[in-house]
């Protein structure tokens, strides 16, 4: 990363993380569910208004818990966008389910609701919505589809910390929501995640699954005099060291979000002329969305243009990166899942999308350098074509 004049991303550090880590070490409680975990969960409840928050080692672990808690079984179908990370599908494949991949909206690259509803069959049991870059689909409309067909709604909100739809935090529309605090995200704990439990009836079972199938959480609260094996489960606790760092980060969530959104808006305003010229396409989130500035992406006319732009930025010392290989076209996607409908938007994103550098603390000079380099690339191409 140090070789780039402008790296793709940098984790935000407030300067208070070292002190919190020291206090966690001095306290001696290094395993999960200690005071730092409770503090971080409390902050997340205040931010998201979820019924129950459980910190996990990763968003992947939170998704696996959501799949377990949904009571899905072998052969059940789970509809999800193909434009997502592998964990979205893996969590359900591990339960023996069949991922059904559908296309995404061209404006946000999130679930196409009409495509999702057309994909519903007698075997469908759940729909997974994936927040991309801080944006999502019409969540009220998606929830109505799930209610109409008796389906479970799970939100992969890995990229959504601090982002809202109609004033409601992503991750709280479905029965379960899953957040990520990986070092690539807005709020970081190195690794880490959270399961948002939005139906209070799921809370007790979620605690059991998270604590190796035991009621140890009740024991620690003094509700039982000893804990025992109650159900299947696994170890889904976040260590206190990571929770200590997370707590510091969460106290800066507003500052971090505002800084990232400012960079996002600067890109959006400055690159509008390239959009008008037909050189690129960019995110067009709903007016109902309050984004978190996690990703700013551009889509070129074709894969050759995308690769040429990426190479041009690299010569300027700017690290811009592609994103997912669509799951439906990946080897495991073809083996474990199936495609429902046309995947034109997803395929296009896989071939033409490029993410621009963006992080909290990015200076105006850095942002301007990226903007000037992108504009310069397309000016040069236009001159060459005339």
C-alpha angles and dihedrals in degrees: 000000000000090000091068121084086210113021121205094247145352126198112243115240120187095197093246096087095087092056092049092049089051092052090050091052093046092049091062096218101115101154123079133290096038129133095287091052090051091049094050092046090051091052091049091051090053091048100044103024089222116162093237133006124203119184114223136187090255144347085259089062090048090052091049089052090049090052091049093047092049089068094230121166141197114304096018113136122231118193116216140150117270089219097083144086121285094252091070090065099030093062090062098035087059088060091052093256127143116238110220109204121212134177128265136231115270092224099055105007088233130123116314101226096203091051090048094052092047089054095058115116136168088273095054114114105161147013123215118208116201121205109218119203093334097313132100143176127271096298095191089052092048093049089050090054091051092048092047092054099033094246132152115243117214122182121213093201095163092136097037108084107141094007122121140191115209088347093305120114116247112250094046101078096074134055087262134018128193127206132190131217096180114145089257092062132085094256113037140196095167087256126002147109144188137230113218109207108199100176110066089210089069096052100088094047090046090056091050095049090048094051099056092274094303135116091236091132090063090047091053089052090051094246094124130026094229136008128235143180107284107162142343116295145131141227107287103155126127114227116247092243091063092041090054091056091044092054091056091047094050091055087062097045094113093048092047094047094049092049093050094045090052090058091044091053092046090056092044095052097041097047095047091100090059090050090051090050091053094243095121143005121221138187116294104188123189119268085240090066124093099194129203100219094244097144136012110195135181126196118210127209093261142350093267091057091047093052092045091052092048091050091048092052090048091056086056091052093254119136111214118167141198121230140214130003096226108257095229090061096044120098094247092044091057091046101046105025144037137225124243115198134333118339098193098128093046093048090048092051091050091053103038111024122112126179118218124218113276133164141140108273095030106151124233089243090058093047092047091050091055092046093048091048093051092047091045091054093055094042088055092049091050091051090050092051095053 
